[in-house]
Amino acid sequence: MADIWIAGVKVARPAKIDVGRFDITKSERTGSGKMTMEIVRADIRRVDVTWQYMLDDDLKAMLDVIAANKPFFTLKFPDAGKQETIVCYVGDISISLWHTVGGIKRWESVQIPFIEQ
């Protein structure tokens, strides 16, 4: 899996990166019920990143970088045919159970959605 950088800091290598694209629209229905829509901004990206069995120290370091740079920061990640950098914010962070493996604490799954500003 490829590397990613949060606010210019290279973080632990993720297990999975999913890049989604969507448009921000302003829509409404007319009196006759017909939908009208204006594209306010096209091709916004949401980058969902998952880490498996992440070391406790790596998780803390990454969360510290995010906290120090809120609300908006850069995310550098692999995208179709290139490395891409966007200005983004984080959605809901999901961290599941931890296990101790060889005396070292590891988090089973860490999932963070990064949403383009």
A tleap script that builds the chain and sets N, CA, C and O, in Angstrom:
source leaprc.protein.ff14SB
mol = sequence {
  NMET ALA ASP ILE TRP ILE ALA GLY VAL LYS
  VAL ALA ARG PRO ALA LYS ILE ASP VAL GLY
  ARG PHE ASP ILE THR LYS SER GLU ARG THR
  GLY SER GLY LYS MET THR MET GLU ILE VAL
  ARG ALA ASP ILE ARG ARG VAL ASP VAL THR
  TRP GLN TYR MET LEU ASP ASP ASP LEU LYS
  ALA MET LEU ASP VAL ILE ALA ALA ASN LYS
  PRO PHE PHE THR LEU LYS PHE PRO ASP ALA
  GLY LYS GLN GLU THR ILE VAL CYS TYR VAL
  GLY ASP ILE SER ILE SER LEU TRP HIE THR
  VAL GLY GLY ILE LYS ARG TRP GLU SER VAL
  GLN ILE PRO PHE ILE GLU CGLN
}
set mol.1.N position { 0.854 -1.182 0.000 }
set mol.1.CA position { 0.000 0.000 0.000 }
set mol.1.C position { 0.892 1.235 0.000 }
set mol.1.O position { 2.025 1.201 0.480 }
set mol.2.N position { 0.377 2.292 -0.530 }
set mol.2.CA position { 1.120 3.543 -0.682 }
set mol.2.C position { 1.149 4.348 0.612 }
set mol.2.O position { 0.366 4.113 1.532 }
set mol.3.N position { 2.066 5.295 0.655 }
set mol.3.CA position { 2.195 6.182 1.805 }
set mol.3.C position { 1.207 7.338 1.700 }
set mol.3.O position { 0.752 7.693 0.612 }
set mol.4.N position { 0.882 7.923 2.866 }
set mol.4.CA position { 0.095 9.160 2.908 }
set mol.4.C position { 0.748 10.131 3.877 }
set mol.4.O position { 1.476 9.734 4.787 }
set mol.5.N position { 0.468 11.428 3.661 }
set mol.5.CA position { 0.998 12.483 4.511 }
set mol.5.C position { -0.166 13.335 4.991 }
set mol.5.O position { -1.023 13.738 4.204 }
set mol.6.N position { -0.185 13.603 6.289 }
set mol.6.CA position { -1.197 14.470 6.888 }
set mol.6.C position { -0.488 15.728 7.363 }
set mol.6.O position { 0.417 15.656 8.194 }
set mol.7.N position { -0.895 16.884 6.837 }
set mol.7.CA position { -0.274 18.170 7.185 }
set mol.7.C position { 1.239 18.105 7.000 }
set mol.7.O position { 1.994 18.650 7.806 }
set mol.8.N position { 1.675 17.439 5.937 }
set mol.8.CA position { 3.097 17.340 5.629 }
set mol.8.C position { 3.861 16.284 6.406 }
set mol.8.O position { 5.070 16.140 6.227 }
set mol.9.N position { 3.179 15.547 7.263 }
set mol.9.CA position { 3.827 14.524 8.094 }
set mol.9.C position { 3.471 13.136 7.552 }
set mol.9.O position { 2.296 12.788 7.443 }
set mol.10.N position { 4.485 12.357 7.216 }
set mol.10.CA position { 4.248 10.990 6.755 }
set mol.10.C position { 3.787 10.161 7.948 }
set mol.10.O position { 4.453 10.130 8.982 }
set mol.11.N position { 2.645 9.490 7.804 }
set mol.11.CA position { 2.087 8.683 8.889 }
set mol.11.C position { 2.229 7.199 8.541 }
set mol.11.O position { 2.692 6.848 7.456 }
set mol.12.N position { 1.829 6.346 9.465 }
set mol.12.CA position { 1.922 4.904 9.259 }
set mol.12.C position { 1.238 4.514 7.952 }
set mol.12.O position { 0.215 5.089 7.578 }
set mol.13.N position { 1.809 3.543 7.272 }
set mol.13.CA position { 1.278 3.092 5.979 }
set mol.13.C position { -0.073 2.400 6.193 }
set mol.13.O position { -0.168 1.469 6.992 }
set mol.14.N position { -1.117 2.849 5.486 }
set mol.14.CA position { -2.444 2.261 5.661 }
set mol.14.C position { -2.585 0.916 4.954 }
set mol.14.O position { -1.788 0.561 4.085 }
set mol.15.N position { -3.619 0.181 5.351 }
set mol.15.CA position { -3.945 -1.086 4.700 }
set mol.15.C position { -4.831 -0.861 3.484 }
set mol.15.O position { -4.811 -1.652 2.541 }
set mol.16.N position { -5.620 0.234 3.503 }
set mol.16.CA position { -6.595 0.460 2.440 }
set mol.16.C position { -6.876 1.949 2.295 }
set mol.16.O position { -6.982 2.675 3.283 }
set mol.17.N position { -6.995 2.394 1.035 }
set mol.17.CA position { -7.383 3.769 0.731 }
set mol.17.C position { -8.499 3.717 -0.308 }
set mol.17.O position { -8.319 3.157 -1.390 }
set mol.18.N position { -9.649 4.299 0.021 }
set mol.18.CA position { -10.774 4.386 -0.913 }
set mol.18.C position { -11.004 5.858 -1.234 }
set mol.18.O position { -11.215 6.670 -0.332 }
set mol.19.N position { -10.963 6.201 -2.524 }
set mol.19.CA position { -11.184 7.585 -2.948 }
set mol.19.C position { -12.542 7.673 -3.630 }
set mol.19.O position { -12.788 7.015 -4.641 }
set mol.20.N position { -13.415 8.491 -3.064 }
set mol.20.CA position { -14.729 8.731 -3.655 }
set mol.20.C position { -14.805 10.157 -4.168 }
set mol.20.O position { -14.096 11.039 -3.684 }
set mol.21.N position { -15.653 10.373 -5.135 }
set mol.21.CA position { -15.832 11.704 -5.715 }
set mol.21.C position { -17.323 12.043 -5.738 }
set mol.21.O position { -18.161 11.185 -6.017 }
set mol.22.N position { -17.640 13.291 -5.445 }
set mol.22.CA position { -19.038 13.716 -5.467 }
set mol.22.C position { -19.124 15.193 -5.797 }
set mol.22.O position { -18.125 15.911 -5.742 }
set mol.23.N position { -20.314 15.640 -6.138 }
set mol.23.CA position { -20.572 17.046 -6.435 }
set mol.23.C position { -21.388 17.654 -5.299 }
set mol.23.O position { -22.227 16.986 -4.696 }
set mol.24.N position { -21.135 18.910 -5.021 }
set mol.24.CA position { -21.968 19.658 -4.082 }
set mol.24.C position { -23.011 20.380 -4.935 }
set mol.24.O position { -22.675 21.113 -5.866 }
set mol.25.N position { -24.273 20.159 -4.603 }
set mol.25.CA position { -25.343 20.726 -5.414 }
set mol.25.C position { -26.307 21.546 -4.572 }
set mol.25.O position { -26.407 21.383 -3.356 }
set mol.26.N position { -27.010 22.431 -5.261 }
set mol.26.CA position { -28.119 23.172 -4.670 }
set mol.26.C position { -29.335 22.745 -5.480 }
set mol.26.O position { -29.424 23.033 -6.674 }
set mol.27.N position { -30.264 22.064 -4.836 }
set mol.27.CA position { -31.409 21.548 -5.590 }
set mol.27.C position { -32.714 21.879 -4.885 }
set mol.27.O position { -32.758 22.097 -3.674 }
set mol.28.N position { -33.762 21.909 -5.674 }
set mol.28.CA position { -35.106 22.142 -5.144 }
set mol.28.C position { -36.131 21.675 -6.164 }
set mol.28.O position { -35.801 21.420 -7.322 }
set mol.29.N position { -37.351 21.569 -5.731 }
set mol.29.CA position { -38.454 21.189 -6.625 }
set mol.29.C position { -39.281 22.427 -6.944 }
set mol.29.O position { -39.523 23.280 -6.091 }
set mol.30.N position { -39.698 22.493 -8.177 }
set mol.30.CA position { -40.578 23.586 -8.588 }
set mol.30.C position { -41.989 23.281 -8.109 }
set mol.30.O position { -42.250 22.206 -7.570 }
set mol.31.N position { -42.888 24.219 -8.304 }
set mol.31.CA position { -44.289 24.017 -7.923 }
set mol.31.C position { -44.916 22.819 -8.612 }
set mol.31.O position { -45.824 22.198 -8.060 }
set mol.32.N position { -44.448 22.481 -9.814 }
set mol.32.CA position { -45.003 21.333 -10.547 }
set mol.32.C position { -44.349 20.016 -10.130 }
set mol.32.O position { -44.737 18.946 -10.601 }
set mol.33.N position { -43.340 20.103 -9.233 }
set mol.33.CA position { -42.681 18.884 -8.769 }
set mol.33.C position { -41.408 18.533 -9.523 }
set mol.33.O position { -40.747 17.547 -9.200 }
set mol.34.N position { -41.060 19.331 -10.523 }
set mol.34.CA position { -39.851 19.057 -11.301 }
set mol.34.C position { -38.614 19.466 -10.494 }
set mol.34.O position { -38.574 20.539 -9.891 }
set mol.35.N position { -37.614 18.590 -10.499 }
set mol.35.CA position { -36.370 18.858 -9.773 }
set mol.35.C position { -35.479 19.774 -10.597 }
set mol.35.O position { -35.288 19.561 -11.795 }
set mol.36.N position { -34.933 20.801 -9.938 }
set mol.36.CA position { -33.913 21.646 -10.554 }
set mol.36.C position { -32.656 21.514 -9.718 }
set mol.36.O position { -32.718 21.313 -8.505 }
set mol.37.N position { -31.514 21.629 -10.381 }
set mol.37.CA position { -30.268 21.432 -9.656 }
set mol.37.C position { -29.168 22.295 -10.258 }
set mol.37.O position { -29.032 22.408 -11.476 }
set mol.38.N position { -28.394 22.894 -9.376 }
set mol.38.CA position { -27.228 23.669 -9.774 }
set mol.38.C position { -26.014 23.011 -9.126 }
set mol.38.O position { -26.016 22.748 -7.924 }
set mol.39.N position { -24.979 22.745 -9.917 }
set mol.39.CA position { -23.744 22.193 -9.348 }
set mol.39.C position { -22.939 23.369 -8.806 }
set mol.39.O position { -22.468 24.221 -9.559 }
set mol.40.N position { -22.795 23.396 -7.487 }
set mol.40.CA position { -22.081 24.468 -6.809 }
set mol.40.C position { -20.575 24.231 -6.916 }
set mol.40.O position { -19.806 25.160 -7.163 }
set mol.41.N position { -20.167 22.975 -6.729 }
set mol.41.CA position { -18.753 22.603 -6.840 }
set mol.41.C position { -18.679 21.141 -7.257 }
set mol.41.O position { -19.315 20.283 -6.645 }
set mol.42.N position { -17.908 20.861 -8.292 }
set mol.42.CA position { -17.833 19.503 -8.827 }
set mol.42.C position { -16.561 18.794 -8.378 }
set mol.42.O position { -15.541 19.417 -8.080 }
set mol.43.N position { -16.659 17.491 -8.341 }
set mol.43.CA position { -15.509 16.609 -8.147 }
set mol.43.C position { -14.803 16.781 -6.800 }
set mol.43.O position { -13.576 16.853 -6.740 }
set mol.44.N position { -15.574 16.844 -5.741 }
set mol.44.CA position { -15.033 16.878 -4.386 }
set mol.44.C position { -14.625 15.452 -4.017 }
set mol.44.O position { -15.334 14.497 -4.334 }
set mol.45.N position { -13.490 15.312 -3.353 }
set mol.45.CA position { -13.037 13.968 -2.973 }
set mol.45.C position { -13.209 13.691 -1.490 }
set mol.45.O position { -13.068 14.570 -0.640 }
set mol.46.N position { -13.520 12.432 -1.219 }
set mol.46.CA position { -13.546 11.906 0.136 }
set mol.46.C position { -12.591 10.716 0.116 }
set mol.46.O position { -12.750 9.788 -0.677 }
set mol.47.N position { -11.604 10.760 0.998 }
set mol.47.CA position { -10.589 9.716 1.039 }
set mol.47.C position { -10.758 8.954 2.351 }
set mol.47.O position { -10.440 9.466 3.424 }
set mol.48.N position { -11.262 7.729 2.250 }
set mol.48.CA position { -11.449 6.879 3.434 }
set mol.48.C position { -10.213 6.001 3.582 }
set mol.48.O position { -9.889 5.208 2.698 }
set mol.49.N position { -9.527 6.155 4.719 }
set mol.49.CA position { -8.273 5.439 4.942 }
set mol.49.C position { -8.452 4.485 6.115 }
set mol.49.O position { -9.022 4.847 7.144 }
set mol.50.N position { -7.953 3.249 5.946 }
set mol.50.CA position { -8.049 2.220 6.980 }
set mol.50.C position { -6.665 1.684 7.297 }
set mol.50.O position { -5.883 1.372 6.399 }
set mol.51.N position { -6.376 1.581 8.584 }
set mol.51.CA position { -5.154 0.947 9.063 }
set mol.51.C position { -5.546 -0.315 9.821 }
set mol.51.O position { -6.544 -0.314 10.541 }
set mol.52.N position { -4.784 -1.382 9.672 }
set mol.52.CA position { -5.018 -2.634 10.390 }
set mol.52.C position { -3.872 -2.864 11.374 }
set mol.52.O position { -2.703 -2.696 11.027 }
set mol.53.N position { -4.212 -3.245 12.588 }
set mol.53.CA position { -3.236 -3.540 13.638 }
set mol.53.C position { -2.176 -2.447 13.752 }
set mol.53.O position { -0.973 -2.703 13.702 }
set mol.54.N position { -2.667 -1.231 13.905 }
set mol.54.CA position { -1.804 -0.052 13.999 }
set mol.54.C position { -1.165 0.030 15.375 }
set mol.54.O position { -1.832 -0.160 16.392 }
set mol.55.N position { 0.124 0.313 15.401 }
set mol.55.CA position { 0.823 0.473 16.672 }
set mol.55.C position { 0.244 1.654 17.444 }
set mol.55.O position { -0.126 2.670 16.857 }
set mol.56.N position { 0.170 1.511 18.759 }
set mol.56.CA position { -0.385 2.547 19.622 }
set mol.56.C position { 0.362 3.869 19.450 }
set mol.56.O position { -0.268 4.924 19.372 }
set mol.57.N position { 1.685 3.827 19.391 }
set mol.57.CA position { 2.475 5.053 19.222 }
set mol.57.C position { 2.182 5.731 17.881 }
set mol.57.O position { 2.117 6.958 17.806 }
set mol.58.N position { 2.003 4.930 16.817 }
set mol.58.CA position { 1.680 5.488 15.499 }
set mol.58.C position { 0.302 6.154 15.506 }
set mol.58.O position { 0.117 7.215 14.910 }
set mol.59.N position { -0.663 5.523 16.186 }
set mol.59.CA position { -2.008 6.099 16.281 }
set mol.59.C position { -1.960 7.421 17.033 }
set mol.59.O position { -2.535 8.412 16.583 }
set mol.60.N position { -1.286 7.442 18.161 }
set mol.60.CA position { -1.202 8.675 18.947 }
set mol.60.C position { -0.538 9.788 18.137 }
set mol.60.O position { -1.018 10.922 18.138 }
set mol.61.N position { 0.549 9.478 17.452 }
set mol.61.CA position { 1.253 10.489 16.651 }
set mol.61.C position { 0.342 11.052 15.553 }
set mol.61.O position { 0.327 12.259 15.315 }
set mol.62.N position { -0.413 10.177 14.890 }
set mol.62.CA position { -1.299 10.622 13.824 }
set mol.62.C position { -2.433 11.491 14.373 }
set mol.62.O position { -2.740 12.537 13.803 }
set mol.63.N position { -3.053 11.069 15.468 }
set mol.63.CA position { -4.129 11.861 16.064 }
set mol.63.C position { -3.617 13.212 16.552 }
set mol.63.O position { -4.332 14.211 16.477 }
set mol.64.N position { -2.370 13.246 17.054 }
set mol.64.CA position { -1.766 14.508 17.485 }
set mol.64.C position { -1.573 15.465 16.305 }
set mol.64.O position { -1.808 16.665 16.440 }
set mol.65.N position { -1.145 14.941 15.148 }
set mol.65.CA position { -0.971 15.776 13.951 }
set mol.65.C position { -2.318 16.347 13.506 }
set mol.65.O position { -2.419 17.528 13.175 }
set mol.66.N position { -3.349 15.504 13.501 }
set mol.66.CA position { -4.678 15.969 13.112 }
set mol.66.C position { -5.170 17.047 14.069 }
set mol.66.O position { -5.654 18.092 13.633 }
set mol.67.N position { -5.048 16.798 15.370 }
set mol.67.CA position { -5.519 17.755 16.376 }
set mol.67.C position { -4.778 19.088 16.291 }
set mol.67.O position { -5.385 20.141 16.484 }
set mol.68.N position { -3.486 19.059 16.006 }
set mol.68.CA position { -2.680 20.275 15.951 }
set mol.68.C position { -2.982 21.120 14.718 }
set mol.68.O position { -2.645 22.303 14.681 }
set mol.69.N position { -3.616 20.522 13.708 }
set mol.69.CA position { -3.826 21.230 12.446 }
set mol.69.C position { -5.289 21.448 12.093 }
set mol.69.O position { -5.587 21.886 10.981 }
set mol.70.N position { -6.216 21.156 13.009 }
set mol.70.CA position { -7.636 21.355 12.744 }
set mol.70.C position { -7.948 22.823 12.570 }
set mol.70.O position { -7.242 23.644 13.156 }
set mol.71.N position { -8.944 23.211 11.816 }
set mol.71.CA position { -9.907 22.320 11.207 }
set mol.71.C position { -9.491 21.802 9.838 }
set mol.71.O position { -9.940 20.729 9.435 }
set mol.72.N position { -8.633 22.543 9.095 }
set mol.72.CA position { -8.271 22.131 7.743 }
set mol.72.C position { -6.773 21.918 7.629 }
set mol.72.O position { -5.990 22.648 8.238 }
set mol.73.N position { -6.372 20.928 6.859 }
set mol.73.CA position { -4.966 20.595 6.665 }
set mol.73.C position { -4.824 19.868 5.330 }
set mol.73.O position { -5.819 19.507 4.702 }
set mol.74.N position { -3.588 19.660 4.907 }
set mol.74.CA position { -3.365 18.968 3.643 }
set mol.74.C position { -3.306 17.456 3.856 }
set mol.74.O position { -2.883 16.973 4.906 }
set mol.75.N position { -3.737 16.735 2.844 }
set mol.75.CA position { -3.624 15.280 2.794 }
set mol.75.C position { -3.018 14.934 1.446 }
set mol.75.O position { -3.559 15.298 0.402 }
set mol.76.N position { -1.904 14.235 1.472 }
set mol.76.CA position { -1.262 13.769 0.245 }
set mol.76.C position { -1.478 12.264 0.174 }
set mol.76.O position { -1.170 11.541 1.122 }
set mol.77.N position { -2.012 11.790 -0.963 }
set mol.77.CA position { -2.405 10.394 -1.095 }
set mol.77.C position { -2.303 9.973 -2.556 }
set mol.77.O position { -2.263 10.831 -3.438 }
set mol.78.N position { -2.260 8.676 -2.830 }
set mol.78.CA position { -2.242 8.234 -4.225 }
set mol.78.C position { -3.643 8.332 -4.824 }
set mol.78.O position { -4.626 7.916 -4.212 }
set mol.79.N position { -3.713 8.885 -6.026 }
set mol.79.CA position { -4.972 8.968 -6.762 }
set mol.79.C position { -4.703 8.440 -8.168 }
set mol.79.O position { -3.569 8.082 -8.486 }
set mol.80.N position { -5.696 8.390 -8.983 }
set mol.80.CA position { -5.572 7.817 -10.322 }
set mol.80.C position { -4.373 8.386 -11.074 }
set mol.80.O position { -4.404 9.536 -11.513 }
set mol.81.N position { -3.328 7.595 -11.223 }
set mol.81.CA position { -2.163 7.952 -12.013 }
set mol.81.C position { -1.188 8.942 -11.409 }
set mol.81.O position { -0.237 9.344 -12.080 }
set mol.82.N position { -1.392 9.354 -10.152 }
set mol.82.CA position { -0.503 10.372 -9.572 }
set mol.82.C position { -0.653 10.446 -8.060 }
set mol.82.O position { -1.542 9.818 -7.486 }
set mol.83.N position { 0.212 11.210 -7.423 }
set mol.83.CA position { 0.045 11.596 -6.028 }
set mol.83.C position { -0.788 12.872 -6.041 }
set mol.83.O position { -0.534 13.762 -6.853 }
set mol.84.N position { -1.758 12.976 -5.173 }
set mol.84.CA position { -2.646 14.135 -5.119 }
set mol.84.C position { -2.558 14.756 -3.732 }
set mol.84.O position { -2.364 14.050 -2.742 }
set mol.85.N position { -2.697 16.061 -3.661 }
set mol.85.CA position { -2.751 16.765 -2.379 }
set mol.85.C position { -4.028 17.592 -2.353 }
set mol.85.O position { -4.308 18.347 -3.285 }
set mol.86.N position { -4.802 17.444 -1.278 }
set mol.86.CA position { -6.025 18.218 -1.109 }
set mol.86.C position { -6.004 18.887 0.271 }
set mol.86.O position { -5.295 18.447 1.177 }
set mol.87.N position { -6.780 19.941 0.411 }
set mol.87.CA position { -7.037 20.540 1.722 }
set mol.87.C position { -8.325 19.902 2.206 }
set mol.87.O position { -9.321 19.877 1.484 }
set mol.88.N position { -8.307 19.381 3.438 }
set mol.88.CA position { -9.443 18.600 3.911 }
set mol.88.C position { -9.670 18.764 5.416 }
set mol.88.O position { -8.927 19.456 6.112 }
set mol.89.N position { -10.710 18.110 5.878 }
set mol.89.CA position { -11.002 17.979 7.300 }
set mol.89.C position { -11.352 16.515 7.540 }
set mol.89.O position { -11.564 15.766 6.586 }
set mol.90.N position { -11.417 16.095 8.813 }
set mol.90.CA position { -11.760 14.705 9.097 }
set mol.90.C position { -13.215 14.576 9.486 }
set mol.90.O position { -13.794 15.468 10.106 }
set mol.91.N position { -13.801 13.442 9.107 }
set mol.91.CA position { -15.137 13.081 9.562 }
set mol.91.C position { -15.001 12.320 10.879 }
set mol.91.O position { -14.065 12.552 11.644 }
set mol.92.N position { -15.929 11.421 11.134 }
set mol.92.CA position { -15.907 10.635 12.368 }
set mol.92.C position { -14.810 9.584 12.313 }
set mol.92.O position { -14.765 8.768 11.393 }
set mol.93.N position { -13.926 9.609 13.302 }
set mol.93.CA position { -12.828 8.651 13.386 }
set mol.93.C position { -13.324 7.422 14.136 }
set mol.93.O position { -13.920 7.533 15.208 }
set mol.94.N position { -13.073 6.250 13.561 }
set mol.94.CA position { -13.500 4.985 14.165 }
set mol.94.C position { -12.267 4.155 14.519 }
set mol.94.O position { -11.446 3.839 13.657 }
set mol.95.N position { -12.154 3.811 15.797 }
set mol.95.CA position { -11.019 3.017 16.281 }
set mol.95.C position { -11.589 1.816 17.021 }
set mol.95.O position { -12.347 1.968 17.979 }
set mol.96.N position { -11.215 0.615 16.566 }
set mol.96.CA position { -11.772 -0.581 17.197 }
set mol.96.C position { -10.789 -1.177 18.214 }
set mol.96.O position { -9.738 -0.601 18.496 }
set mol.97.N position { -11.145 -2.305 18.738 }
set mol.97.CA position { -10.411 -2.964 19.815 }
set mol.97.C position { -8.910 -3.008 19.619 }
set mol.97.O position { -8.401 -3.047 18.499 }
set mol.98.N position { -8.221 -3.001 20.743 }
set mol.98.CA position { -6.771 -3.152 20.684 }
set mol.98.C position { -6.386 -4.514 21.246 }
set mol.98.O position { -7.101 -5.118 22.046 }
set mol.99.N position { -5.237 -4.962 20.795 }
set mol.99.CA position { -4.675 -6.235 21.244 }
set mol.99.C position { -3.215 -5.991 21.581 }
set mol.99.O position { -2.572 -5.103 21.021 }
set mol.100.N position { -2.708 -6.783 22.495 }
set mol.100.CA position { -1.281 -6.732 22.780 }
set mol.100.C position { -0.629 -7.907 22.075 }
set mol.100.O position { -0.931 -9.067 22.357 }
set mol.101.N position { 0.277 -7.586 21.148 }
set mol.101.CA position { 0.977 -8.601 20.370 }
set mol.101.C position { 2.456 -8.453 20.665 }
set mol.101.O position { 3.055 -7.424 20.353 }
set mol.102.N position { 3.054 -9.484 21.271 }
set mol.102.CA position { 4.475 -9.415 21.617 }
set mol.102.C position { 4.783 -8.296 22.578 }
set mol.102.O position { 5.862 -7.705 22.530 }
set mol.103.N position { 3.830 -7.997 23.463 }
set mol.103.CA position { 4.020 -6.940 24.450 }
set mol.103.C position { 3.775 -5.537 23.909 }
set mol.103.O position { 3.961 -4.554 24.625 }
set mol.104.N position { 3.358 -5.439 22.644 }
set mol.104.CA position { 3.121 -4.129 22.024 }
set mol.104.C position { 1.632 -3.978 21.723 }
set mol.104.O position { 1.015 -4.856 21.120 }
set mol.105.N position { 1.067 -2.847 22.154 }
set mol.105.CA position { -0.352 -2.564 21.932 }
set mol.105.C position { -0.592 -2.182 20.476 }
set mol.105.O position { 0.074 -1.295 19.942 }
set mol.106.N position { -1.558 -2.865 19.832 }
set mol.106.CA position { -1.933 -2.591 18.442 }
set mol.106.C position { -3.450 -2.448 18.364 }
set mol.106.O position { -4.195 -3.195 18.999 }
set mol.107.N position { -3.892 -1.467 17.568 }
set mol.107.CA position { -5.319 -1.243 17.355 }
set mol.107.C position { -5.753 -2.045 16.142 }
set mol.107.O position { -5.149 -1.945 15.074 }
set mol.108.N position { -6.800 -2.840 16.310 }
set mol.108.CA position { -7.244 -3.764 15.260 }
set mol.108.C position { -7.609 -3.057 13.959 }
set mol.108.O position { -7.210 -3.486 12.876 }
set mol.109.N position { -8.371 -1.970 14.074 }
set mol.109.CA position { -8.769 -1.238 12.873 }
set mol.109.C position { -8.967 0.237 13.224 }
set mol.109.O position { -9.629 0.581 14.203 }
set mol.110.N position { -8.374 1.093 12.396 }
set mol.110.CA position { -8.538 2.542 12.535 }
set mol.110.C position { -9.040 3.028 11.183 }
set mol.110.O position { -8.430 2.756 10.149 }
set mol.111.N position { -10.173 3.760 11.197 }
set mol.111.CA position { -10.754 4.261 9.950 }
set mol.111.C position { -10.981 5.764 10.072 }
set mol.111.O position { -11.599 6.241 11.024 }
set mol.112.N position { -10.469 6.494 9.090 }
set mol.112.CA position { -10.626 7.954 9.098 }
set mol.112.C position { -11.068 8.418 7.715 }
set mol.112.O position { -10.398 8.129 6.724 }
set mol.113.N position { -12.194 9.139 7.634 }
set mol.113.CA position { -12.583 9.763 6.376 }
set mol.113.C position { -12.004 11.185 6.305 }
set mol.113.O position { -12.199 11.985 7.220 }
set mol.114.N position { -11.307 11.482 5.237 }
set mol.114.CA position { -10.769 12.819 4.981 }
set mol.114.C position { -11.626 13.411 3.852 }
set mol.114.O position { -11.712 12.837 2.766 }
set mol.115.N position { -12.259 14.563 4.116 }
set mol.115.CA position { -13.212 15.152 3.193 }
set mol.115.C position { -12.679 16.481 2.692 }
set mol.115.O position { -12.345 17.366 3.480 }
set mol.116.N position { -12.601 16.615 1.371 }
set mol.116.CA position { -12.042 17.827 0.769 }
set mol.116.C position { -12.850 19.050 1.159 }
set mol.116.O position { -14.080 19.013 1.213 }
set mol.117.N position { -12.127 20.148 1.432 }
set mol.117.CA position { -12.764 21.403 1.852 }
set mol.117.C position { -13.638 21.974 0.761 }
set mol.117.O position { -14.248 23.027 0.947 }
savepdb mol mol.pdb
quit
